[in-house]
């Protein structure tokens, strides 16, 4: 509910079970919630809780790119930020922390020093697994060509992505000539990396309807009465009752509780806010308010998270098709120089990191019918969506390694300095089944966005022998529709066939998200009959 306590690294026995010797790991896409932050708005100042917190050291050492016309070139301006606010008579005053601090003051919803630490530590754990234990990623990185990096427009998501990246590849593991990595962002009006009710009118209507249903369901219950006994005396006089739709909303109360719990004693609420039973009730109700729609309504899934899941599946299918433009149409990178053994001029995407939010992670899990524990994703939670290919070698040596071995030749090949073939080029030495590279801005070729029922037998054959598995905070989750015989790896229901996974996701991928967002705005929000997720 607040700070994640990560589990220990996998043991060798766990690795052998989690990464079977007959499967090769081919693509990993990680969705990560940002780290610890301040509340998104000030609440409960009547308890003595400061509005602004002194936990953001980064604001003391900002750097900006500026144009120096005298020199005719861009340069870097170093600066520090202080916050200004209203005084009692509307005069401008400097914001101070609880100890009178003027520097290091966080803005609302800002990633704190603690959040930077935990997201860096997430990157370290990802390195331990995918570099040290599995050998899937190389120990040193000459460039970011094989990485897909994306974040939402909200600064804490980008900051968390960057911290995770340098935890995965700290400075000493990056080439001295490592070029700036490309990070993809979208304008707010086109963002699908979180449920975008601010830009999708129909989804906003659905969200309001499910939120109102939660209010009607919970406001007059014994559970809410218990919360009123705990928090009621601290509620504002203009809205004295704790309620799902109160002011602050119940989810807003949870936000402040979680933010304060993650930080120091100078920014804590009265002890009754941390009552274990109260926190359990608040989480249960908030999950129902925010995420029940994904479990019950295909339209909710489609408009809330379907665009993102379509992107994720499309990337998998591109990789399975051995597309010569795998990742190229998204990242917009130039093709790498062909070398002996190459049949493809681009470095394929191997690993993706997307900086996003709690609503992203819970929306994905709930839409796949895999949000079984009904928790609110803690800070720095992540989902690893892994795609495997059945090994072509019947004599593969069993062991904890799910990817190609780490070798000097492999690293040299990644550095584009070796003329010999390596694990990287051999693992991805394919003949393009799609065609030559596309121009920037053109839609991707191939079958990634083609609905499953529209695929020809030849196209479906391209998806054979590939499997998809999800891990949420390093625990395997199983999708209900993947339990059907024929939809999973024999003997392991958590490994969904790529064809089955695509078919499940295709049911809630929008055909035209912007258009669907503007349609049916005033029509009923709830489906006429059950539309369970994960099938």
Secondary structure, DSSP 4 states (H G I P E B T S, - for coil): --B--PPPPPPHHHHHHHS-TTEEEEEEEEEEE---B--SS---GGGT--SS-S--GGGGSEEEEEEETTTTEEEEEEE----EEE-TTS-EEE---TTS--SS---TT-B-HHHHHHHHHHHHHHHIIIIIIT--S-SSBS-STTEEEEE-SSHHHHHHHHHHHHHHS-GGGB-TTPPPPP-B---GGG--SS--TTT-HHHHHHHHHHHHHHHHHHTTSHHHHHHHHHHGGGS-GGG-S--TTSSS-HHHHHHHHHHHHTS-GGG---GGGG-HHHHHHHHHHHHHHHHHHHHH-HHHHIIIIIHHHHHHHHHHHHHHHT-TTTTHHHH-PPPPPP-TT-S-SSPPP-EEEEEE-HHHHHHHHHHTT--TT-PPPPBT-EEEEEEEEE-S-TTPPPSS--SPPP-HHHHHHHTT---S--HHHHHT----SS-SPPPTTPPP-SSTTS-GGG--HHHHHTTTTEEEEEEETTEEE--GGGGSTTSEETTEEEEEEHHHHHHHHHTT--SSHHHHHHSSTTS-SS-SS---S--
